[in-house]
Amino acid sequence: MEKPEREFICFAHRGASGHEPENTLLAIEKALSMGAPWIEIDVFCVEGELVVIHDERLEYTTSGRGYVTEKTLAHLRTLDAGKGQRIPLLREVFDLVERRAGINVELKGVGTAAPAVKLVRDYIINRRWQYEQVILSSFDHRELSRVKPLDPAIRTGALILGVPRHYARFAEELEAFSVHAGLAFTNREFVEDAHRRGLKFFVYTVNFPDDLARVRAMRADGVFTNFPELVIPRKS
């Protein structure tokens, strides 16, 4: 009997950012229209609100200047994040997605874990979201470690740049659901070690067919991509 094909997950990286301005509602709606089962976005905390933007400086993706966390929320909402889009709030992303896909929220700034947990719990309790539809991830493992004491049921993803000496042990110690590793640092041994520890292994950022084939051959569980069509079969 043939083994069932393993699920391979596509995360639309900052939305369908290869097609629309990254981390905007436009990019997220585009990813949803393409059938992306998961959306990945990034957040900083400003005045208690989680704002969706990747870089700590505004110049990279918006019409603004300076550091995100040094601006008022009102000012941030006046900026153009591309094609006339505003910098979204995390709750706006959840409202737009409305359970049509899972959401991976990357915690970029200090103090993002507690408000992220609060928002996720609100959407689970009051908006019919499921724990399985959310992952909170971060390179900042101290910030990530604050999630489980607040709600142990929330899944976390441990981001890493490089190959740790003990492979996925760091993620196991964080009680993470998954390892999120860079394409350049992914190898079969790293993937297999994560699987032995009961962890999923997702690779960022995969934008070319040959890289996708290589990652699939290493038995990773999914990829973050700017181009969801790379992974999602086109509808006939």
C-alpha positions as CSV (number, residue, x, y, z in Angstrom):
1,M,0.0,0.0,0.0
2,E,1.4,3.4,-1.0
3,K,2.0,5.9,1.9
4,P,-0.2,9.0,1.8
5,E,1.5,12.1,0.5
6,R,2.9,14.2,3.3
7,E,1.3,17.6,3.8
8,F,3.5,20.4,2.5
9,I,2.5,23.8,3.7
10,C,2.8,27.1,1.7
11,F,3.2,30.2,3.8
12,A,2.5,33.4,1.8
13,H,5.5,35.4,3.0
14,R,4.3,38.9,4.1
15,G,1.3,38.1,2.0
16,A,1.8,37.4,-1.8
17,S,4.7,39.9,-1.6
18,G,6.0,39.0,-5.0
19,H,2.9,40.5,-6.5
20,E,1.7,43.3,-4.1
21,P,3.3,45.5,-1.5
22,E,4.5,43.4,1.4
23,N,2.6,43.2,4.7
24,T,-0.4,45.0,3.3
25,L,-4.0,44.0,3.2
26,L,-3.7,44.0,-0.6
27,A,-0.9,41.4,-0.5
28,I,-2.8,39.3,2.0
29,E,-6.0,39.4,-0.1
30,K,-3.9,38.4,-3.2
31,A,-2.5,35.4,-1.3
32,L,-6.0,34.3,-0.2
33,S,-7.2,34.6,-3.8
34,M,-4.3,32.3,-4.9
35,G,-5.4,29.7,-2.4
36,A,-2.5,30.2,0.2
37,P,-3.4,28.1,3.2
38,W,-1.2,30.2,5.5
39,I,-0.3,33.9,5.6
40,E,2.9,35.1,7.3
41,I,3.2,38.7,8.5
42,D,5.4,40.7,10.9
43,V,4.4,42.9,13.9
44,F,5.8,45.7,16.1
45,C,3.9,47.1,19.1
46,V,3.1,50.8,19.1
47,E,0.9,52.3,21.8
48,G,-0.4,48.9,22.7
49,E,-1.5,48.1,19.1
50,L,0.3,45.5,16.9
51,V,1.2,47.1,13.6
52,V,2.1,45.0,10.6
53,I,5.5,45.9,9.1
54,H,8.7,44.0,8.8
55,D,11.5,46.5,9.1
56,E,12.2,48.6,12.2
57,R,12.8,51.6,10.0
58,L,10.0,53.0,7.8
59,E,12.1,54.0,4.8
60,Y,12.3,50.4,3.4
61,T,8.6,49.9,2.7
62,T,6.7,53.1,3.4
63,S,6.6,56.8,2.7
64,G,7.8,57.5,6.2
65,R,11.2,58.0,7.8
66,G,12.7,56.9,11.1
67,Y,11.9,54.0,13.5
68,V,8.5,52.5,13.7
69,T,8.4,52.4,17.4
70,E,9.3,56.0,17.8
71,K,6.3,57.2,15.9
72,T,2.7,57.6,17.0
73,L,0.1,55.2,15.9
74,A,-1.8,58.1,14.3
75,H,1.3,59.1,12.2
76,L,1.9,55.5,11.1
77,R,-1.6,55.2,9.8
78,T,-1.1,58.2,7.5
79,L,1.8,56.6,5.6
80,D,1.7,54.9,2.2
81,A,2.9,51.3,2.5
82,G,2.7,50.9,-1.3
83,K,-0.1,51.4,-3.9
84,G,-1.9,53.7,-1.4
85,Q,-2.1,51.0,1.2
86,R,-1.9,51.8,4.9
87,I,0.2,50.0,7.5
88,P,-2.3,47.4,8.8
89,L,-3.1,46.6,12.3
90,L,-2.9,42.9,13.2
91,R,-6.6,42.8,14.1
92,E,-7.3,44.1,10.6
93,V,-5.4,41.1,9.2
94,F,-7.4,38.7,11.3
95,D,-10.6,40.3,10.2
96,L,-9.7,40.1,6.6
97,V,-8.5,36.5,6.7
98,E,-11.5,35.4,8.8
99,R,-10.4,31.8,9.1
100,R,-9.9,31.4,5.3
101,A,-6.2,30.6,6.1
102,G,-3.9,30.2,9.1
103,I,-1.8,33.2,10.2
104,N,1.9,33.1,11.2
105,V,2.6,36.2,13.2
106,E,6.3,37.0,13.5
107,L,7.1,39.0,16.6
108,K,9.6,41.6,15.5
109,G,9.8,44.0,18.4
110,V,10.2,43.9,22.2
111,G,6.9,43.7,24.0
112,T,5.0,42.0,21.2
113,A,4.3,38.6,22.8
114,A,1.7,39.7,25.4
115,P,-0.5,41.8,23.1
116,A,-0.2,39.1,20.4
117,V,-1.4,36.4,22.9
118,K,-4.2,38.6,24.0
119,L,-5.4,39.2,20.5
120,V,-5.1,35.5,19.5
121,R,-7.1,34.5,22.6
122,D,-9.8,37.0,21.8
123,Y,-10.2,35.7,18.3
124,I,-10.3,32.1,19.5
125,I,-12.8,32.8,22.3
126,N,-15.0,35.3,20.4
127,R,-14.4,34.8,16.7
128,R,-14.3,31.0,16.3
129,W,-10.7,30.8,15.4
130,Q,-8.8,27.6,16.4
131,Y,-5.4,27.3,18.0
132,E,-4.3,25.2,15.0
133,Q,-4.8,28.3,12.8
134,V,-2.2,30.4,14.4
135,I,1.6,30.3,14.9
136,L,3.5,33.0,16.8
137,S,7.2,33.0,15.7
138,S,10.3,35.0,16.4
139,F,14.1,35.3,16.1
140,D,13.9,36.8,19.6
141,H,13.7,33.7,21.7
142,R,13.4,35.6,24.9
143,E,10.2,37.3,23.5
144,L,9.0,33.9,22.1
145,S,9.5,32.3,25.5
146,R,6.9,34.7,27.0
147,V,4.1,33.1,24.9
148,K,3.7,29.8,26.6
149,P,3.3,31.1,30.2
150,L,0.5,33.2,28.9
151,D,-1.2,30.5,27.0
152,P,0.5,27.1,26.6
153,A,-1.9,26.1,23.8
154,I,-0.6,28.7,21.3
155,R,1.8,27.2,18.8
156,T,5.2,28.9,18.5
157,G,7.8,28.8,15.8
158,A,11.5,29.3,16.6
159,L,13.3,31.2,13.9
160,I,17.0,30.7,13.4
161,L,19.7,32.0,11.2
162,G,22.5,29.5,10.8
163,V,22.8,25.9,11.9
164,P,22.9,25.4,15.7
165,R,25.5,23.0,17.1
166,H,22.7,20.8,18.4
167,Y,20.4,21.3,15.5
168,A,16.8,21.6,16.7
169,R,17.4,21.3,20.4
170,F,16.9,25.0,20.9
171,A,13.4,24.8,19.6
172,E,12.6,21.8,21.7
173,E,13.7,23.6,24.8
174,L,11.5,26.5,23.8
175,E,8.6,24.0,23.6
176,A,8.0,25.2,20.0
177,F,5.8,23.7,17.5
178,S,8.2,24.3,14.6
179,V,11.6,25.3,13.5
180,H,11.8,28.1,10.9
181,A,15.2,28.0,9.2
182,G,16.9,29.9,6.4
183,L,17.2,28.2,3.0
184,A,21.0,28.5,3.0
185,F,21.2,26.7,6.3
186,T,18.8,23.9,5.7
187,N,20.1,20.4,5.4
188,R,18.7,16.9,5.7
189,E,20.3,16.3,9.1
190,F,18.8,19.5,10.6
191,V,15.3,18.5,9.2
192,E,15.6,14.9,10.5
193,D,16.7,16.1,13.9
194,A,13.7,18.4,14.2
195,H,11.4,15.5,13.2
196,R,12.9,13.2,15.8
197,R,12.1,15.8,18.4
198,G,8.5,16.0,17.2
199,L,8.9,19.4,15.5
200,K,7.8,20.7,12.1
201,F,10.4,22.2,9.9
202,F,9.6,25.2,7.7
203,V,12.1,27.0,5.4
204,Y,12.3,30.6,4.4
205,T,12.4,32.2,1.9
206,V,11.9,29.9,-1.1
207,N,11.2,31.7,-4.4
208,F,12.6,29.4,-7.2
209,P,11.5,26.0,-8.4
210,D,14.9,24.4,-8.0
211,D,15.2,25.5,-4.4
212,L,11.6,24.2,-3.7
213,A,12.6,20.8,-5.2
214,R,15.7,20.7,-3.0
215,V,13.7,21.5,0.2
216,R,11.1,18.9,-0.7
217,A,13.8,16.3,-1.1
218,M,15.1,17.1,2.4
219,R,11.6,16.3,3.7
220,A,10.9,19.8,5.1
221,D,7.2,20.4,6.0
222,G,6.7,23.6,4.1
223,V,8.1,26.9,2.9
224,F,7.7,30.6,3.2
225,T,7.5,32.1,-0.3
226,N,6.8,35.5,-1.9
227,F,5.1,33.6,-4.8
228,P,2.4,31.2,-3.5
229,E,1.9,29.9,-7.1
230,L,5.3,28.2,-6.8
231,V,3.8,25.7,-4.3
232,I,0.0,25.9,-4.9
233,P,-1.2,24.0,-8.0
234,R,-3.0,26.2,-10.5
235,K,-6.7,25.6,-10.8
236,S,-7.7,24.2,-14.2
